[in-house]
Amino acid sequence: MATLNYTFDELPLVIANGIEAGFVNGQAEVTYVSSDEWTVGSISLEGFGERVSGVRQWPQIAAPIPIAGVIRSRLYNEWSSKVQNAVNEAIEDDRACAADDYADMKREARMMERV
């Protein structure tokens, strides 16, 4: 089981008669086992923070339960293909890392045999 932080931008809280409104930015913790098995865990929203050394801060705050429920519903329905793409990319990255780790392990084993 692996986890990724899925960042969403301009996710609509409301869709009425095909009109989207109440856009939010934030992150959702997505846990996946395979490309077809993923679940949404904690959800945070991007806040509007103060300036520190001239740079605007964008703190993440935990989404209130009712808003998190709306976001979770969007991620499982209207935005599921976007989340699915992120999961697929994470799985490809996991495979690439595993292949690199295996190659490193084999290389180290060969070097140990020579010692």
Secondary structure as UniProt FT lines:
FT   STRAND          2..16
FT   TURN            17..18
FT   STRAND          19..34
FT   TURN            35..36
FT   STRAND          37..46
FT   STRAND          51..52
FT   TURN            53..54
FT   STRAND          55..56
FT   STRAND          60..62
FT   HELIX           65..76
FT   TURN            77..79
FT   HELIX           80..114
//
